[in-house]
Amino acid sequence: MIKKILKFFLKLFLWFVGLSVLWVLLYKFVPVPYTSLMAIRAFEGDEKYETRHDWIPIEEISPNLQLAVICAEDQNFLSHNGFSRAAIEKALENNKKGKKLRGGSTISQQTAKNVFLWPERSWFRKGMEAYFTLLIEALWSKERILEVYLNSIEMGNGVFGAEAASHYWFKKPAAKLSRENAGALASILPSPQKYRANPPGPYVARRTQWVVQQMRYHGKFTLEKKEPKEDKKKKKK
């Protein structure tokens, strides 16, 4: 009896791994049409609620927005393997102090959560998030991760993705976003249902200035992978 139960769970596990890998591989090439968060928001909304979402390739998303979300959300995006050790350690420290379960989520982790999972704070959800993060880091390029992220992230009430957000907040396509526009959109990401990108409130205005400053420090944007600082030092010797 025990062997049958173990065999059943082994088969279940193998099916889960196989199907999840195929799911991730599919979205490596196919646009993500809908996410669980979109469905949840639509269910929670009233009769007037409308989901705005238009998938566009990353070439049609302003480099300003690409850089802005990296500066605001995950400045080591191009060099890490999907996880930020410093952010994880800080989150664990907060959890030990009895605070709410929080993650130090990278763009890769947020993409895994937005596309494949649901917005719940639990250890099980975080474990699934880590699993899908490993998969997309292994099977997708950084460019693809950023492309999916920018097309699925919530940027307002019922507004998902860069193109819909650009039209909703600034009446222009995502390709035409200025540095300040991009900074404002990146600034509302922590609470897109609470904050406004245009006109911005005091918090978003201050946050936008900080994001734009970080963008200036970064310089010309490229999606080429950055080498860790330690490796650069070793090469100089």
PyRosetta script that sets phi, psi and omega in degrees:
from pyrosetta import init, pose_from_sequence

init()
pose = pose_from_sequence("MIKKILKFFLKLFLWFVGLSVLWVLLYKFVPVPYTSLMAIRAFEGDEKYETRHDWIPIEEISPNLQLAVICAEDQNFLSHNGFSRAAIEKALENNKKGKKLRGGSTISQQTAKNVFLWPERSWFRKGMEAYFTLLIEALWSKERILEVYLNSIEMGNGVFGAEAASHYWFKKPAAKLSRENAGALASILPSPQKYRANPPGPYVARRTQWVVQQMRYHGKFTLEKKEPKEDKKKKKK")
pose.set_psi(1, -45.2)
pose.set_omega(1, -180.0)
pose.set_phi(2, -63.3)
pose.set_psi(2, -39.4)
pose.set_omega(2, 179.5)
pose.set_phi(3, -63.3)
pose.set_psi(3, -39.3)
pose.set_omega(3, 179.4)
pose.set_phi(4, -65.0)
pose.set_psi(4, -40.8)
pose.set_omega(4, 179.4)
pose.set_phi(5, -65.2)
pose.set_psi(5, -44.2)
pose.set_omega(5, 178.8)
pose.set_phi(6, -63.5)
pose.set_psi(6, -40.5)
pose.set_omega(6, 179.2)
pose.set_phi(7, -63.8)
pose.set_psi(7, -39.8)
pose.set_omega(7, 179.0)
pose.set_phi(8, -62.8)
pose.set_psi(8, -46.8)
pose.set_omega(8, -179.1)
pose.set_phi(9, -68.6)
pose.set_psi(9, -32.0)
pose.set_omega(9, 176.0)
pose.set_phi(10, -64.9)
pose.set_psi(10, -44.5)
pose.set_omega(10, 177.9)
pose.set_phi(11, -63.1)
pose.set_psi(11, -41.6)
pose.set_omega(11, 179.2)
pose.set_phi(12, -61.6)
pose.set_psi(12, -42.5)
pose.set_omega(12, 179.6)
pose.set_phi(13, -64.3)
pose.set_psi(13, -44.9)
pose.set_omega(13, -179.5)
pose.set_phi(14, -65.0)
pose.set_psi(14, -38.3)
pose.set_omega(14, 176.5)
pose.set_phi(15, -63.7)
pose.set_psi(15, -42.2)
pose.set_omega(15, 179.4)
pose.set_phi(16, -62.0)
pose.set_psi(16, -47.6)
pose.set_omega(16, 180.0)
pose.set_phi(17, -61.1)
pose.set_psi(17, -46.5)
pose.set_omega(17, -178.6)
pose.set_phi(18, -62.0)
pose.set_psi(18, -47.2)
pose.set_omega(18, -178.8)
pose.set_phi(19, -68.1)
pose.set_psi(19, -38.0)
pose.set_omega(19, 179.8)
pose.set_phi(20, -67.1)
pose.set_psi(20, -38.0)
pose.set_omega(20, 177.2)
pose.set_phi(21, -64.7)
pose.set_psi(21, -43.1)
pose.set_omega(21, 178.1)
pose.set_phi(22, -63.7)
pose.set_psi(22, -38.5)
pose.set_omega(22, 178.5)
pose.set_phi(23, -62.1)
pose.set_psi(23, -46.5)
pose.set_omega(23, -179.9)
pose.set_phi(24, -66.3)
pose.set_psi(24, -40.9)
pose.set_omega(24, 178.1)
pose.set_phi(25, -63.4)
pose.set_psi(25, -38.0)
pose.set_omega(25, 178.8)
pose.set_phi(26, -60.9)
pose.set_psi(26, -45.8)
pose.set_omega(26, -178.8)
pose.set_phi(27, -76.6)
pose.set_psi(27, -2.8)
pose.set_omega(27, 171.7)
pose.set_phi(28, -69.4)
pose.set_psi(28, -27.5)
pose.set_omega(28, -175.5)
pose.set_phi(29, -117.6)
pose.set_psi(29, -27.1)
pose.set_omega(29, -173.2)
pose.set_phi(30, -103.9)
pose.set_psi(30, 136.5)
pose.set_omega(30, 176.1)
pose.set_phi(31, -58.2)
pose.set_psi(31, 144.4)
pose.set_omega(31, 178.3)
pose.set_phi(32, -81.8)
pose.set_psi(32, 110.9)
pose.set_omega(32, -174.3)
pose.set_phi(33, -77.8)
pose.set_psi(33, -31.0)
pose.set_omega(33, -173.1)
pose.set_phi(34, -158.7)
pose.set_psi(34, 150.4)
pose.set_omega(34, 179.5)
pose.set_phi(35, -127.2)
pose.set_psi(35, 165.3)
pose.set_omega(35, 179.9)
pose.set_phi(36, -63.1)
pose.set_psi(36, -35.5)
pose.set_omega(36, 179.6)
pose.set_phi(37, -64.7)
pose.set_psi(37, -38.8)
pose.set_omega(37, 176.5)
pose.set_phi(38, -60.0)
pose.set_psi(38, -42.1)
pose.set_omega(38, -179.9)
pose.set_phi(39, -66.2)
pose.set_psi(39, -42.2)
pose.set_omega(39, 179.9)
pose.set_phi(40, -63.4)
pose.set_psi(40, -45.9)
pose.set_omega(40, 179.8)
pose.set_phi(41, -63.2)
pose.set_psi(41, -38.4)
pose.set_omega(41, 179.4)
pose.set_phi(42, -66.5)
pose.set_psi(42, -38.1)
pose.set_omega(42, 178.8)
pose.set_phi(43, -67.4)
pose.set_psi(43, -38.7)
pose.set_omega(43, -178.9)
pose.set_phi(44, -76.4)
pose.set_psi(44, -23.4)
pose.set_omega(44, -175.1)
pose.set_phi(45, -75.0)
pose.set_psi(45, 167.7)
pose.set_omega(45, 178.6)
pose.set_phi(46, -88.8)
pose.set_psi(46, -168.2)
pose.set_omega(46, -176.7)
pose.set_phi(47, -65.0)
pose.set_psi(47, -27.3)
pose.set_omega(47, -178.0)
pose.set_phi(48, -84.9)
pose.set_psi(48, -7.2)
pose.set_omega(48, -176.5)
pose.set_phi(49, -62.7)
pose.set_psi(49, 137.7)
pose.set_omega(49, 179.4)
pose.set_phi(50, -136.2)
pose.set_psi(50, 132.7)
pose.set_omega(50, 176.9)
pose.set_phi(51, -90.3)
pose.set_psi(51, 121.5)
pose.set_omega(51, 177.8)
pose.set_phi(52, -107.6)
pose.set_psi(52, 119.2)
pose.set_omega(52, -178.3)
pose.set_phi(53, -159.0)
pose.set_psi(53, 120.2)
pose.set_omega(53, 178.9)
pose.set_phi(54, -132.5)
pose.set_psi(54, 112.2)
pose.set_omega(54, 179.7)
pose.set_phi(55, -73.6)
pose.set_psi(55, 132.7)
pose.set_omega(55, 174.3)
pose.set_phi(56, -136.8)
pose.set_psi(56, 151.0)
pose.set_omega(56, 177.4)
pose.set_phi(57, -67.7)
pose.set_psi(57, 157.7)
pose.set_omega(57, -175.6)
pose.set_phi(58, -62.2)
pose.set_psi(58, -25.4)
pose.set_omega(58, 177.6)
pose.set_phi(59, -63.9)
pose.set_psi(59, -20.6)
pose.set_omega(59, -179.9)
pose.set_phi(60, -99.1)
pose.set_psi(60, 8.0)
pose.set_omega(60, 175.9)
pose.set_phi(61, -106.6)
pose.set_psi(61, 124.9)
pose.set_omega(61, -177.0)
pose.set_phi(62, -52.2)
pose.set_psi(62, 133.9)
pose.set_omega(62, 173.8)
pose.set_phi(63, -55.9)
pose.set_psi(63, -25.8)
pose.set_omega(63, 177.0)
pose.set_phi(64, -60.3)
pose.set_psi(64, -43.2)
pose.set_omega(64, 179.7)
pose.set_phi(65, -72.1)
pose.set_psi(65, -38.0)
pose.set_omega(65, 177.4)
pose.set_phi(66, -57.9)
pose.set_psi(66, -45.9)
pose.set_omega(66, -179.8)
pose.set_phi(67, -71.5)
pose.set_psi(67, -37.5)
pose.set_omega(67, -177.2)
pose.set_phi(68, -61.7)
pose.set_psi(68, -44.7)
pose.set_omega(68, -178.5)
pose.set_phi(69, -69.4)
pose.set_psi(69, -31.2)
pose.set_omega(69, 176.6)
pose.set_phi(70, -67.7)
pose.set_psi(70, -45.0)
pose.set_omega(70, 179.4)
pose.set_phi(71, -64.7)
pose.set_psi(71, -36.0)
pose.set_omega(71, -176.6)
pose.set_phi(72, -82.8)
pose.set_psi(72, -37.2)
pose.set_omega(72, -170.4)
pose.set_phi(73, -107.8)
pose.set_psi(73, -31.7)
pose.set_omega(73, -169.8)
pose.set_phi(74, -164.9)
pose.set_psi(74, 82.8)
pose.set_omega(74, -173.9)
pose.set_phi(75, -70.5)
pose.set_psi(75, -14.2)
pose.set_omega(75, 177.0)
pose.set_phi(76, -102.2)
pose.set_psi(76, 17.7)
pose.set_omega(76, -175.9)
pose.set_phi(77, -51.9)
pose.set_psi(77, -43.2)
pose.set_omega(77, -175.0)
pose.set_phi(78, -77.4)
pose.set_psi(78, -11.8)
pose.set_omega(78, -176.5)
pose.set_phi(79, -113.4)
pose.set_psi(79, -19.7)
pose.set_omega(79, -178.2)
pose.set_phi(80, -88.4)
pose.set_psi(80, 171.2)
pose.set_omega(80, -178.7)
pose.set_phi(81, -99.8)
pose.set_psi(81, 21.2)
pose.set_omega(81, 178.6)
pose.set_phi(82, 117.4)
pose.set_psi(82, -16.2)
pose.set_omega(82, -176.6)
pose.set_phi(83, -132.3)
pose.set_psi(83, 147.1)
pose.set_omega(83, 176.6)
pose.set_phi(84, -108.0)
pose.set_psi(84, 111.4)
pose.set_omega(84, -177.8)
pose.set_phi(85, -61.0)
pose.set_psi(85, -42.9)
pose.set_omega(85, -178.8)
pose.set_phi(86, -63.0)
pose.set_psi(86, -42.0)
pose.set_omega(86, -178.9)
pose.set_phi(87, -68.4)
pose.set_psi(87, -37.9)
pose.set_omega(87, 179.1)
pose.set_phi(88, -65.2)
pose.set_psi(88, -43.8)
pose.set_omega(88, 179.4)
pose.set_phi(89, -62.1)
pose.set_psi(89, -38.9)
pose.set_omega(89, 178.7)
pose.set_phi(90, -67.0)
pose.set_psi(90, -39.8)
pose.set_omega(90, 179.7)
pose.set_phi(91, -65.6)
pose.set_psi(91, -42.4)
pose.set_omega(91, 178.4)
pose.set_phi(92, -63.5)
pose.set_psi(92, -38.1)
pose.set_omega(92, 178.8)
pose.set_phi(93, -64.1)
pose.set_psi(93, -42.3)
pose.set_omega(93, 178.3)
pose.set_phi(94, -64.1)
pose.set_psi(94, -39.5)
pose.set_omega(94, -179.5)
pose.set_phi(95, -65.8)
pose.set_psi(95, -36.0)
pose.set_omega(95, 178.7)
pose.set_phi(96, -65.5)
pose.set_psi(96, -28.2)
pose.set_omega(96, -179.7)
pose.set_phi(97, -81.7)
pose.set_psi(97, 2.3)
pose.set_omega(97, 177.2)
pose.set_phi(98, 89.8)
pose.set_psi(98, 8.9)
pose.set_omega(98, 178.8)
pose.set_phi(99, -78.9)
pose.set_psi(99, 170.2)
pose.set_omega(99, -179.7)
pose.set_phi(100, -62.0)
pose.set_psi(100, 149.6)
pose.set_omega(100, 178.8)
pose.set_phi(101, -62.9)
pose.set_psi(101, 118.3)
pose.set_omega(101, -179.0)
pose.set_phi(102, -131.8)
pose.set_psi(102, 148.3)
pose.set_omega(102, 178.4)
pose.set_phi(103, -109.0)
pose.set_psi(103, 154.5)
pose.set_omega(103, 170.6)
pose.set_phi(104, -95.9)
pose.set_psi(104, 71.6)
pose.set_omega(104, -167.9)
pose.set_phi(105, -74.6)
pose.set_psi(105, 130.5)
pose.set_omega(105, 172.6)
pose.set_phi(106, -83.0)
pose.set_psi(106, 173.7)
pose.set_omega(106, 175.7)
pose.set_phi(107, -61.4)
pose.set_psi(107, -37.1)
pose.set_omega(107, 178.3)
pose.set_phi(108, -62.7)
pose.set_psi(108, -44.7)
pose.set_omega(108, 178.8)
pose.set_phi(109, -65.1)
pose.set_psi(109, -41.7)
pose.set_omega(109, 179.2)
pose.set_phi(110, -64.0)
pose.set_psi(110, -37.7)
pose.set_omega(110, 178.2)
pose.set_phi(111, -64.2)
pose.set_psi(111, -45.3)
pose.set_omega(111, 178.6)
pose.set_phi(112, -59.0)
pose.set_psi(112, -44.0)
pose.set_omega(112, -179.8)
pose.set_phi(113, -67.0)
pose.set_psi(113, -47.0)
pose.set_omega(113, -176.1)
pose.set_phi(114, -63.3)
pose.set_psi(114, -39.4)
pose.set_omega(114, -172.2)
pose.set_phi(115, -89.9)
pose.set_psi(115, -41.1)
pose.set_omega(115, -170.8)
pose.set_phi(116, -108.5)
pose.set_psi(116, -12.9)
pose.set_omega(116, -172.0)
pose.set_phi(117, -128.9)
pose.set_psi(117, -151.6)
pose.set_omega(117, -175.0)
pose.set_phi(118, -139.5)
pose.set_psi(118, 156.7)
pose.set_omega(118, -175.0)
pose.set_phi(119, -83.6)
pose.set_psi(119, 71.3)
pose.set_omega(119, 177.8)
pose.set_phi(120, -122.7)
pose.set_psi(120, 141.1)
pose.set_omega(120, 177.7)
pose.set_phi(121, -96.8)
pose.set_psi(121, 96.9)
pose.set_omega(121, 178.1)
pose.set_phi(122, -151.3)
pose.set_psi(122, 159.4)
pose.set_omega(122, 179.8)
pose.set_phi(123, -66.1)
pose.set_psi(123, -35.1)
pose.set_omega(123, 178.5)
pose.set_phi(124, -63.4)
pose.set_psi(124, -47.0)
pose.set_omega(124, 179.3)
pose.set_phi(125, -62.1)
pose.set_psi(125, -40.4)
pose.set_omega(125, 178.8)
pose.set_phi(126, -65.2)
pose.set_psi(126, -35.7)
pose.set_omega(126, 177.3)
pose.set_phi(127, -65.7)
pose.set_psi(127, -43.0)
pose.set_omega(127, 177.1)
pose.set_phi(128, -64.5)
pose.set_psi(128, -38.0)
pose.set_omega(128, 178.1)
pose.set_phi(129, -61.3)
pose.set_psi(129, -42.6)
pose.set_omega(129, 178.6)
pose.set_phi(130, -63.0)
pose.set_psi(130, -41.3)
pose.set_omega(130, 179.5)
pose.set_phi(131, -61.4)
pose.set_psi(131, -49.8)
pose.set_omega(131, -179.0)
pose.set_phi(132, -69.8)
pose.set_psi(132, -29.1)
pose.set_omega(132, 175.3)
pose.set_phi(133, -63.7)
pose.set_psi(133, -44.2)
pose.set_omega(133, 177.0)
pose.set_phi(134, -60.3)
pose.set_psi(134, -40.1)
pose.set_omega(134, -179.6)
pose.set_phi(135, -65.1)
pose.set_psi(135, -48.1)
pose.set_omega(135, -176.6)
pose.set_phi(136, -70.6)
pose.set_psi(136, -32.2)
pose.set_omega(136, 176.7)
pose.set_phi(137, -66.8)
pose.set_psi(137, -32.8)
pose.set_omega(137, -179.3)
pose.set_phi(138, -80.7)
pose.set_psi(138, -34.1)
pose.set_omega(138, -171.2)
pose.set_phi(139, -105.8)
pose.set_psi(139, -18.9)
pose.set_omega(139, 179.2)
pose.set_phi(140, -110.8)
pose.set_psi(140, 160.7)
pose.set_omega(140, 171.2)
pose.set_phi(141, -85.1)
pose.set_psi(141, 165.0)
pose.set_omega(141, 176.2)
pose.set_phi(142, -61.5)
pose.set_psi(142, -36.3)
pose.set_omega(142, 179.3)
pose.set_phi(143, -61.6)
pose.set_psi(143, -42.4)
pose.set_omega(143, -179.7)
pose.set_phi(144, -67.1)
pose.set_psi(144, -40.9)
pose.set_omega(144, 178.5)
pose.set_phi(145, -59.6)
pose.set_psi(145, -45.8)
pose.set_omega(145, -179.8)
pose.set_phi(146, -66.5)
pose.set_psi(146, -37.9)
pose.set_omega(146, 178.8)
pose.set_phi(147, -62.7)
pose.set_psi(147, -46.4)
pose.set_omega(147, 179.3)
pose.set_phi(148, -66.2)
pose.set_psi(148, -42.0)
pose.set_omega(148, 178.8)
pose.set_phi(149, -57.8)
pose.set_psi(149, -49.3)
pose.set_omega(149, -176.6)
pose.set_phi(150, -69.8)
pose.set_psi(150, -18.5)
pose.set_omega(150, 178.4)
pose.set_phi(151, -95.6)
pose.set_psi(151, -9.1)
pose.set_omega(151, -176.4)
pose.set_phi(152, -121.6)
pose.set_psi(152, -14.5)
pose.set_omega(152, -176.5)
pose.set_phi(153, -66.8)
pose.set_psi(153, 143.3)
pose.set_omega(153, 177.8)
pose.set_phi(154, -78.2)
pose.set_psi(154, 128.9)
pose.set_omega(154, -177.0)
pose.set_phi(155, -131.9)
pose.set_psi(155, 32.0)
pose.set_omega(155, -179.5)
pose.set_phi(156, 152.7)
pose.set_psi(156, 174.7)
pose.set_omega(156, -179.8)
pose.set_phi(157, -70.8)
pose.set_psi(157, 103.0)
pose.set_omega(157, -177.3)
pose.set_phi(158, 82.3)
pose.set_psi(158, 6.6)
pose.set_omega(158, -177.3)
pose.set_phi(159, -107.4)
pose.set_psi(159, 121.2)
pose.set_omega(159, -177.6)
pose.set_phi(160, -130.1)
pose.set_psi(160, 129.4)
pose.set_omega(160, 176.4)
pose.set_phi(161, 91.2)
pose.set_psi(161, 157.7)
pose.set_omega(161, -173.8)
pose.set_phi(162, -62.2)
pose.set_psi(162, -43.2)
pose.set_omega(162, -175.6)
pose.set_phi(163, -66.4)
pose.set_psi(163, -48.5)
pose.set_omega(163, 179.4)
pose.set_phi(164, -62.8)
pose.set_psi(164, -40.0)
pose.set_omega(164, -180.0)
pose.set_phi(165, -66.4)
pose.set_psi(165, -39.1)
pose.set_omega(165, -179.4)
pose.set_phi(166, -63.4)
pose.set_psi(166, -44.0)
pose.set_omega(166, 178.6)
pose.set_phi(167, -70.2)
pose.set_psi(167, -38.8)
pose.set_omega(167, -177.5)
pose.set_phi(168, -67.1)
pose.set_psi(168, -45.7)
pose.set_omega(168, -174.9)
pose.set_phi(169, -91.0)
pose.set_psi(169, -33.1)
pose.set_omega(169, -171.8)
pose.set_phi(170, -126.6)
pose.set_psi(170, 2.2)
pose.set_omega(170, 176.8)
pose.set_phi(171, 57.4)
pose.set_psi(171, 39.6)
pose.set_omega(171, 179.0)
pose.set_phi(172, -150.4)
pose.set_psi(172, 159.0)
pose.set_omega(172, 177.3)
pose.set_phi(173, -71.3)
pose.set_psi(173, 160.4)
pose.set_omega(173, -177.6)
pose.set_phi(174, -62.2)
pose.set_psi(174, -26.1)
pose.set_omega(174, -179.8)
pose.set_phi(175, -67.9)
pose.set_psi(175, -21.0)
pose.set_omega(175, -174.3)
pose.set_phi(176, -101.5)
pose.set_psi(176, 8.1)
pose.set_omega(176, -177.4)
pose.set_phi(177, -66.3)
pose.set_psi(177, 131.7)
pose.set_omega(177, 175.9)
pose.set_phi(178, -79.8)
pose.set_psi(178, 174.8)
pose.set_omega(178, 178.5)
pose.set_phi(179, -62.1)
pose.set_psi(179, -41.7)
pose.set_omega(179, -179.7)
pose.set_phi(180, -68.8)
pose.set_psi(180, -40.9)
pose.set_omega(180, 176.3)
pose.set_phi(181, -58.3)
pose.set_psi(181, -47.1)
pose.set_omega(181, -178.6)
pose.set_phi(182, -63.1)
pose.set_psi(182, -41.7)
pose.set_omega(182, 179.3)
pose.set_phi(183, -62.5)
pose.set_psi(183, -37.7)
pose.set_omega(183, 179.0)
pose.set_phi(184, -67.1)
pose.set_psi(184, -42.4)
pose.set_omega(184, 178.4)
pose.set_phi(185, -63.7)
pose.set_psi(185, -42.2)
pose.set_omega(185, 178.8)
pose.set_phi(186, -65.0)
pose.set_psi(186, -29.3)
pose.set_omega(186, -176.3)
pose.set_phi(187, -74.1)
pose.set_psi(187, -22.6)
pose.set_omega(187, -179.2)
pose.set_phi(188, -91.2)
pose.set_psi(188, -4.3)
pose.set_omega(188, -174.6)
pose.set_phi(189, -59.0)
pose.set_psi(189, -35.4)
pose.set_omega(189, 179.4)
pose.set_phi(190, -59.2)
pose.set_psi(190, -35.7)
pose.set_omega(190, -179.2)
pose.set_phi(191, -146.0)
pose.set_psi(191, 73.9)
pose.set_omega(191, -174.8)
pose.set_phi(192, -65.9)
pose.set_psi(192, -18.0)
pose.set_omega(192, 177.4)
pose.set_phi(193, -87.1)
pose.set_psi(193, -16.7)
pose.set_omega(193, -177.2)
pose.set_phi(194, -95.7)
pose.set_psi(194, -40.5)
pose.set_omega(194, -173.3)
pose.set_phi(195, -99.9)
pose.set_psi(195, 157.9)
pose.set_omega(195, 178.2)
pose.set_phi(196, -115.4)
pose.set_psi(196, 137.8)
pose.set_omega(196, 177.3)
pose.set_phi(197, -84.2)
pose.set_psi(197, -28.2)
pose.set_omega(197, -177.6)
pose.set_phi(198, -157.2)
pose.set_psi(198, 117.2)
pose.set_omega(198, -5.5)
pose.set_phi(199, -74.8)
pose.set_psi(199, 144.6)
pose.set_omega(199, -176.7)
pose.set_phi(200, -80.1)
pose.set_psi(200, 148.9)
pose.set_omega(200, 172.4)
pose.set_phi(201, -83.5)
pose.set_psi(201, -179.6)
pose.set_omega(201, -178.5)
pose.set_phi(202, -55.6)
pose.set_psi(202, -45.1)
pose.set_omega(202, -178.7)
pose.set_phi(203, -63.7)
pose.set_psi(203, -49.3)
pose.set_omega(203, -177.8)
pose.set_phi(204, -63.7)
pose.set_psi(204, -37.6)
pose.set_omega(204, 178.5)
pose.set_phi(205, -61.8)
pose.set_psi(205, -46.3)
pose.set_omega(205, 178.9)
pose.set_phi(206, -66.0)
pose.set_psi(206, -43.3)
pose.set_omega(206, -179.6)
pose.set_phi(207, -63.8)
pose.set_psi(207, -38.9)
pose.set_omega(207, 178.7)
pose.set_phi(208, -61.8)
pose.set_psi(208, -43.5)
pose.set_omega(208, 178.1)
pose.set_phi(209, -58.9)
pose.set_psi(209, -41.8)
pose.set_omega(209, 179.6)
pose.set_phi(210, -65.8)
pose.set_psi(210, -44.8)
pose.set_omega(210, 179.9)
pose.set_phi(211, -62.0)
pose.set_psi(211, -45.6)
pose.set_omega(211, 179.3)
pose.set_phi(212, -61.6)
pose.set_psi(212, -39.2)
pose.set_omega(212, 177.0)
pose.set_phi(213, -62.5)
pose.set_psi(213, -42.8)
pose.set_omega(213, 177.4)
pose.set_phi(214, -63.1)
pose.set_psi(214, -36.4)
pose.set_omega(214, 178.5)
pose.set_phi(215, -65.1)
pose.set_psi(215, -38.9)
pose.set_omega(215, 178.0)
pose.set_phi(216, -66.3)
pose.set_psi(216, -40.2)
pose.set_omega(216, 177.6)
pose.set_phi(217, -62.2)
pose.set_psi(217, -38.0)
pose.set_omega(217, -176.8)
pose.set_phi(218, -66.0)
pose.set_psi(218, -37.4)
pose.set_omega(218, -178.0)
pose.set_phi(219, 85.4)
pose.set_psi(219, -158.1)
pose.set_omega(219, -177.2)
pose.set_phi(220, -60.7)
pose.set_psi(220, 132.0)
pose.set_omega(220, -174.5)
pose.set_phi(221, -87.0)
pose.set_psi(221, 136.1)
pose.set_omega(221, 173.3)
pose.set_phi(222, -145.0)
pose.set_psi(222, 149.2)
pose.set_omega(222, 179.8)
pose.set_phi(223, -90.0)
pose.set_psi(223, 8.3)
pose.set_omega(223, 177.2)
pose.set_phi(224, -65.8)
pose.set_psi(224, 138.8)
pose.set_omega(224, -177.6)
pose.set_phi(225, -66.1)
pose.set_psi(225, 133.0)
pose.set_omega(225, 178.9)
pose.set_phi(226, -87.7)
pose.set_psi(226, 144.0)
pose.set_omega(226, 176.6)
pose.set_phi(227, -81.4)
pose.set_psi(227, 142.7)
pose.set_omega(227, 175.7)
pose.set_phi(228, -58.8)
pose.set_psi(228, 148.2)
pose.set_omega(228, -177.7)
pose.set_phi(229, -58.4)
pose.set_psi(229, -34.7)
pose.set_omega(229, -179.4)
pose.set_phi(230, -61.7)
pose.set_psi(230, -42.0)
pose.set_omega(230, -179.9)
pose.set_phi(231, -64.4)
pose.set_psi(231, -38.5)
pose.set_omega(231, 179.6)
pose.set_phi(232, -63.1)
pose.set_psi(232, -40.4)
pose.set_omega(232, -179.9)
pose.set_phi(233, -63.7)
pose.set_psi(233, -39.1)
pose.set_omega(233, -178.7)
pose.set_phi(234, -65.1)
pose.set_psi(234, -36.7)
pose.set_omega(234, -178.9)
pose.set_phi(235, -68.3)
pose.set_psi(235, -30.0)
pose.set_omega(235, -178.3)
pose.set_phi(236, -72.2)
pose.set_psi(236, -25.2)
pose.set_omega(236, -177.2)
pose.set_phi(237, -73.2)
pose.dump_pdb("model.pdb")
